[in-house]
Amino acid sequence: MWSIAVAALLDITFSDPPNTIHPTAWMGTLIGKLWGQKAPTGRAAAFLKGMLITLSAAALFAGAAWFIQTALLRSTSLPPVARDLITGALLYTTFSFRKLIHIGSLIRKTLSVGDLPEARRLLSWHLVSRDTRKLSESEIAAATLESLSENITDSITAPLFYFLLFGLPGAFAYRVINTCDAMLGYHDREREWLGKFPARLDDLLNLIPARFSALIILLAGLPITGRHRGLPVLVSDHGGTESPNAGWTMAALAGVLGVSLKKQLHYDLNRNGKEPDTEALHKGIQICRLTGIMILLFFQGSLYVLCC
């Protein structure tokens, strides 16, 4: 009944566990070994390999989670509070809230003291895969806002959504698929077709969580920015990105803040907005923090209602 609250408390208190005991790190290691850093030369063979990697890894971790969850439910010696603690501790490893906000705040602090090289390094190391070496202060702020808003979906909303629907197996299966997409879903020579299946499956799984996250961003913006144009920008610009999901949260945050979020040759959201600065980044982080809290409260309340 209180598993999500336990998971949230652990995340806020400890952030991410070390990689040696972190299931997501294990997922990455397994995916890397199955991939072998090399894809078959044919498109069909590469696609099939990517599909088999994704499904086999998801089945392994979801199966282990199902076994643990079933054992907890069937146990007659464990009190309900112990089940919540164990379930919450496992759920805590499938999402990341505190670390996401911490990284955004760290980048803002480095920008506020004019340390562009360090801000670029932090952005590249933690949030984006693009070349950040020549980004201006405004471009760093924009990239940080884009990443924070997009990551709300797969770092917070989606794992909790699938936990609510399918329990621990759902949360772990989602995390495996999302990790496969993060590792294989690139448009390079080696992974173009290898990553097709996990990328499309991840898109499918994020359809509802992304749209839900966007709506919560609009609500979270009200106490921080007051009346805003988040909804009109969301309606007009949500389809402006290659991803069918990223544009929803990014456009919502751009509209709430009144800023333009753009990536050259890829998208330009709320193009009539001002260029983001450190103040906009500060407000954006506040909105993302409040959005995460509201999402956690929503899913904990939903779980409580379902269990009563």
C-alpha distance (Angstrom), angle and dihedral (degrees) to the residues before:
residue distance angle dihedral
M1 . . .
W2 3.81 . .
S3 3.81 99.4 .
I4 3.81 95.5 115.8
A5 3.80 91.6 49.4
V6 3.82 89.5 51.6
A7 3.82 91.1 48.5
A8 3.81 91.6 48.6
L9 3.81 92.1 48.8
L10 3.80 91.1 50.9
D11 3.79 91.8 48.3
I12 3.80 93.1 49.1
T13 3.81 92.0 45.7
F14 3.80 102.1 41.7
S15 3.82 107.4 13.4
D16 3.83 111.0 -152.4
P17 3.82 120.1 -5.1
P18 3.84 117.0 -122.1
N19 3.81 115.9 -80.5
T20 3.80 92.7 -111.4
I21 3.80 90.2 69.2
H22 3.81 99.8 25.1
P23 3.83 114.9 109.6
T24 3.82 91.4 -154.2
A25 3.81 89.4 58.1
W26 3.81 88.4 49.6
M27 3.79 88.8 51.2
G28 3.77 90.6 53.2
T29 3.80 91.7 49.3
L30 3.79 92.2 49.9
I31 3.79 93.5 46.8
G32 3.80 90.2 49.3
K33 3.81 91.9 51.8
L34 3.81 93.0 47.1
W35 3.79 90.2 47.2
G36 3.78 93.8 47.5
Q37 3.84 89.8 -161.0
K38 3.79 89.2 -86.1
A39 3.80 132.4 86.7
P40 3.81 127.9 -157.2
T41 3.81 113.7 -94.5
G42 3.82 96.1 -121.5
R43 3.80 120.7 78.1
A44 3.81 94.8 -132.9
A45 3.80 92.9 47.8
A46 3.82 91.8 47.6
F47 3.81 91.6 48.3
L48 3.80 91.0 49.1
K49 3.79 92.0 48.9
G50 3.80 91.2 50.8
M51 3.79 90.3 49.6
L52 3.81 92.8 49.4
I53 3.81 92.1 47.6
T54 3.80 91.4 50.7
L55 3.80 97.6 44.9
S56 3.80 96.6 41.7
A57 3.81 93.6 48.4
A58 3.81 91.7 45.3
A59 3.81 91.1 48.4
L60 3.81 91.7 49.9
F61 3.80 96.6 51.4
A62 3.81 95.7 36.3
G63 3.80 89.2 48.7
A64 3.79 91.9 52.0
A65 3.82 89.9 47.8
W66 3.81 90.6 49.0
F67 3.81 90.6 51.6
I68 3.82 92.0 51.4
Q69 3.80 93.4 43.9
T70 3.81 92.0 48.9
A71 3.80 91.2 48.4
L72 3.81 90.5 51.5
L73 3.80 93.2 49.0
R74 3.80 93.3 47.8
S75 3.78 95.1 45.8
T76 3.78 112.9 109.3
S77 3.79 95.2 -174.1
L78 3.80 98.3 58.4
P79 3.82 117.6 84.4
P80 3.83 117.0 -134.7
V81 3.80 92.0 -105.1
A82 3.81 90.5 58.1
R83 3.82 90.6 51.1
D84 3.80 89.9 51.1
L85 3.80 91.5 49.4
I86 3.81 94.2 50.0
T87 3.80 93.8 42.7
G88 3.79 91.3 46.1
A89 3.80 91.9 49.3
L90 3.81 90.6 53.9
L91 3.81 93.6 43.2
Y92 3.81 89.3 51.3
T93 3.82 89.5 66.7
T94 3.84 92.6 58.9
F95 3.82 99.0 61.1
S96 3.79 138.0 39.4
F97 3.79 123.6 -153.7
R98 3.79 108.4 145.8
K99 3.81 94.4 46.9
L100 3.80 92.3 50.8
I101 3.81 92.7 53.0
H102 3.80 92.0 41.5
I103 3.80 92.7 55.6
G104 3.80 91.6 49.4
S105 3.81 90.9 49.5
L106 3.79 91.6 48.0
I107 3.80 91.9 53.5
R108 3.82 90.6 47.8
K109 3.81 91.5 52.1
T110 3.80 92.7 51.0
L111 3.80 90.2 49.0
S112 3.80 92.0 48.9
V113 3.82 90.7 59.0
G114 3.81 92.3 44.4
D115 3.80 97.2 -110.6
L116 3.82 97.9 144.7
P117 3.83 96.6 164.0
E118 3.80 92.0 56.3
A119 3.80 92.0 43.7
R120 3.81 89.5 52.4
R121 3.80 90.6 48.7
L122 3.80 93.6 49.9
L123 3.80 91.7 47.0
S124 3.80 92.7 50.4
W125 3.79 94.7 43.1
H126 3.78 98.2 47.2
L127 3.80 112.8 20.2
V128 3.81 118.7 18.5
S129 3.79 139.8 36.7
R130 3.82 95.8 -152.1
D131 3.81 124.3 102.6
T132 3.82 105.7 -88.3
R133 3.83 99.4 176.9
K134 3.81 95.8 104.4
L135 3.81 101.0 33.0
S136 3.80 117.6 130.1
E137 3.79 124.4 -134.3
S138 3.81 91.0 -95.9
E139 3.79 92.3 47.9
I140 3.81 91.4 50.1
A141 3.81 90.5 50.0
A142 3.81 90.3 48.5
A143 3.81 94.0 48.1
T144 3.81 90.4 48.8
L145 3.81 92.3 50.8
E146 3.81 90.7 47.2
S147 3.80 92.7 50.9
L148 3.80 95.1 44.3
S149 3.80 93.5 50.4
E150 3.81 93.4 44.5
N151 3.80 93.3 46.6
I152 3.79 93.0 53.6
T153 3.79 86.2 76.8
D154 3.78 100.8 51.5
S155 3.80 98.4 27.1
I156 3.81 98.4 48.4
T157 3.80 119.3 -0.7
A158 3.80 103.4 44.9
P159 3.85 98.4 48.1
L160 3.81 90.3 49.3
F161 3.81 92.0 44.5
Y162 3.80 92.5 54.4
F163 3.79 91.6 42.0
L164 3.79 88.8 55.6
L165 3.82 90.4 50.2
F166 3.80 102.0 38.6
G167 3.79 108.5 8.8
L168 3.79 122.9 -129.5
P169 3.84 93.7 -22.3
G170 3.81 89.7 58.7
A171 3.81 93.8 49.6
F172 3.80 93.0 46.9
A173 3.80 94.3 44.6
Y174 3.79 89.8 51.9
R175 3.80 92.4 48.7
V176 3.83 91.5 51.5
I177 3.81 92.7 49.8
N178 3.80 92.0 46.7
T179 3.81 90.3 49.0
C180 3.81 90.4 50.0
D181 3.78 89.1 52.9
A182 3.81 91.5 48.0
M183 3.81 91.7 51.7
L184 3.81 102.2 35.2
G185 3.80 106.7 23.1
Y186 3.80 98.6 93.7
H187 3.80 131.2 123.8
D188 3.77 95.0 -129.4
R189 3.80 129.2 118.0
E190 3.79 94.6 -99.5
R191 3.81 99.9 45.2
E192 3.83 106.8 26.2
W193 3.81 93.3 107.0
L194 3.78 98.5 17.6
G195 3.79 89.5 66.1
K196 3.80 98.9 41.3
F197 3.80 96.0 95.1
P198 3.83 99.0 46.4
A199 3.82 90.6 42.6
R200 3.80 93.7 52.9
L201 3.79 93.0 41.9
D202 3.81 90.2 50.0
D203 3.82 89.2 50.5
L204 3.79 89.9 52.4
L205 3.79 94.3 48.3
N206 3.81 91.8 49.4
L207 3.81 96.8 51.2
I208 3.80 95.7 96.8
P209 3.85 98.9 31.0
A210 3.83 92.6 51.9
R211 3.78 93.7 51.7
F212 3.78 92.1 45.0
S213 3.82 90.4 49.5
A214 3.81 90.7 51.6
L215 3.79 91.7 54.4
I216 3.81 91.6 49.6
I217 3.82 89.9 50.4
L218 3.81 88.6 56.3
L219 3.80 90.5 52.1
A220 3.81 94.2 43.2
G221 3.79 90.2 52.9
L222 3.80 94.7 61.0
P223 3.83 99.1 75.2
I224 3.82 91.6 41.9
T225 3.81 104.8 42.6
G226 3.78 101.0 14.0
R227 3.78 118.1 -141.0
H228 3.80 109.1 9.0
R229 3.81 143.9 173.3
G230 3.77 95.2 -119.7
L231 3.79 96.5 122.3
P232 3.84 97.6 50.3
V233 3.81 91.0 47.3
L234 3.79 91.2 46.2
V235 3.79 91.5 52.0
S236 3.81 94.5 46.7
D237 3.82 102.1 37.6
H238 3.82 108.3 29.7
G239 3.80 90.7 100.5
G240 3.79 94.3 51.5
T241 3.81 96.4 98.4
E242 3.78 131.1 73.2
S243 3.79 89.8 -120.8
P244 3.82 114.1 76.1
N245 3.80 89.2 -140.1
A246 3.82 111.7 32.6
G247 3.79 93.3 68.1
W248 3.80 92.2 62.5
T249 3.80 98.1 63.2
M250 3.80 94.3 32.3
A251 3.81 93.7 51.4
A252 3.79 91.0 45.5
L253 3.81 92.7 53.5
A254 3.82 92.3 43.0
G255 3.79 90.5 53.5
V256 3.79 94.4 45.6
L257 3.81 91.7 51.3
G258 3.81 95.0 38.4
V259 3.81 91.4 -127.9
S260 3.77 134.7 128.0
L261 3.80 116.9 -117.4
K262 3.78 112.5 -163.4
K263 3.78 140.8 163.8
Q264 3.78 114.9 -166.3
L265 3.82 113.3 -104.2
H266 3.81 90.8 0.1
Y267 3.82 114.3 65.3
D268 3.79 145.3 -23.3
L269 3.80 112.6 -159.8
N270 3.82 120.4 -168.2
R271 3.80 89.2 -0.8
N272 3.81 92.6 -174.2
G273 3.79 92.0 57.9
K274 3.79 124.5 101.5
E275 3.79 123.6 -96.8
P276 3.81 110.3 -90.0
D277 3.81 118.3 -109.8
T278 3.80 134.1 -178.1
E279 3.81 91.1 -79.4
A280 3.81 91.0 54.6
L281 3.80 89.1 46.6
H282 3.81 90.0 51.3
K283 3.81 91.5 52.3
G284 3.80 90.9 43.6
I285 3.79 91.1 55.2
Q286 3.81 90.2 49.5
I287 3.81 89.9 51.3
C288 3.80 92.7 48.3
R289 3.80 90.7 48.3
L290 3.79 92.1 51.0
T291 3.81 90.2 44.1
G292 3.80 90.5 55.3
I293 3.80 92.1 48.5
M294 3.81 91.7 49.4
I295 3.82 91.3 48.7
L296 3.80 91.8 50.0
L297 3.80 91.0 48.9
F298 3.80 91.8 47.5
F299 3.79 94.5 52.7
Q300 3.81 93.9 41.9
G301 3.80 89.5 51.1
S302 3.81 90.8 47.6
L303 3.80 90.9 50.0
Y304 3.79 90.9 49.3
V305 3.81 91.5 51.5
L306 3.83 92.1 48.0
C307 3.80 92.2 49.5
C308 3.80 95.6 47.9
